[in-house]
Amino acid sequence: MTNRSAIDVRQIVRSLQTDGVTLVENQLTDDQCQQALDGIEWGLQNKAGPQPLQRQRTYEWFREFPIFVELIENPLVIQIADACLGQEYHLICAEITRNEKDNHYLEAVKKTHQDHCFFPEQSDLLTQMQTRMFGFTAQWVVLDIPPEMGPTEFIPGSQRSGQRHTNEIAPSDFSFRSHFPRGSLVLYDHRVWHRGTDNHSETARDLPQNCYALHAVDKVQIMTTCEDGAEIYVPCSELLESGSDTIRKLLSPV
Ligand SMILES: O=C(O)CCC(=O)C(=O)O
């Protein structure tokens, strides 16, 4: 893991605030990337849903694959969260997905969108989210993702204009990057317009994503569905007892 100077962190934060998306190379070793890839395969084999190629609450795998907790409490991500969100924020998503050749894990994310999914029952926040950053996602690039492997596409700066975007716009508007080098960290504001794309290669695009947000946003994507269909947050008691201060802050009920 690279040590970053304070000035680097300021530059990353500025880039995230200006463009709504930024990429920081060389944040994971090859070994960490491999641990995450092994963990994704294990999670897909041993855990359930919500989609056939999507799993959530990766921190619950802390015994088998502690790498997912390492990613969640990564010091650079936490510094950026402190700078962008202040002190009162938490984890609202910790997922892995697999985007296979011509088999996207979730068709809905291929539509150009902002991450409104984090405000499903809070319509007032949908308006407020346009005025400031409520949260961001940290994507971990655990294998080289060339253009044909279904990278996420972003419209830089689109979080600031208030303009709506659809899939019908010029491809050149999605001008962020088409190649994501292994070991990189991609950060994006939940307001930046983005979309998933199809994978046309033989290699599956496996991706861990962790999302951080103000307490105004629920722990939407780390909820557990009960037998009666209700969605509740079930804290991971072992991590709340013995995890680091950072993981306890991120996972504590609010
Ligand atoms: O998996 C992808 O490439 C897209 C992810 C996305 O759009 C999202 O999580 O909101």
Ligand as a Chemical Component Dictionary entry (heavy atoms), coordinates in Angstrom:
data_LIG
# 
_chem_comp.id                   LIG 
_chem_comp.type                 NON-POLYMER 
_chem_comp.pdbx_formal_charge   0 
_chem_comp.three_letter_code    LIG 
# 
loop_
_chem_comp_atom.comp_id 
_chem_comp_atom.atom_id 
_chem_comp_atom.alt_atom_id 
_chem_comp_atom.type_symbol 
_chem_comp_atom.charge 
_chem_comp_atom.model_Cartn_x 
_chem_comp_atom.model_Cartn_y 
_chem_comp_atom.model_Cartn_z 
_chem_comp_atom.pdbx_ordinal 
LIG O1 O1 O 0 -21.029 -2.119 -12.094 1  
LIG C1 C1 C 0 -20.930 -1.095 -12.754 2  
LIG O2 O2 O 0 -20.108 -0.962 -13.656 3  
LIG C2 C2 C 0 -21.845 0.071  -12.482 4  
LIG C3 C3 C 0 -22.106 0.298  -11.035 5  
LIG C4 C4 C 0 -23.177 1.302  -10.812 6  
LIG O3 O3 O 0 -23.611 1.971  -11.696 7  
LIG C5 C5 C 0 -23.689 1.508  -9.473  8  
LIG O4 O4 O 0 -23.351 0.737  -8.550  9  
LIG O5 O5 O 0 -24.468 2.460  -9.288  10 
# 
loop_
_chem_comp_bond.comp_id 
_chem_comp_bond.atom_id_1 
_chem_comp_bond.atom_id_2 
_chem_comp_bond.value_order 
_chem_comp_bond.pdbx_ordinal 
LIG O1 C1 DOUB 1 
LIG C1 O2 SING 2 
LIG C1 C2 SING 3 
LIG C2 C3 SING 4 
LIG C3 C4 SING 5 
LIG C4 O3 DOUB 6 
LIG C4 C5 SING 7 
LIG C5 O4 DOUB 8 
LIG C5 O5 SING 9 
# 
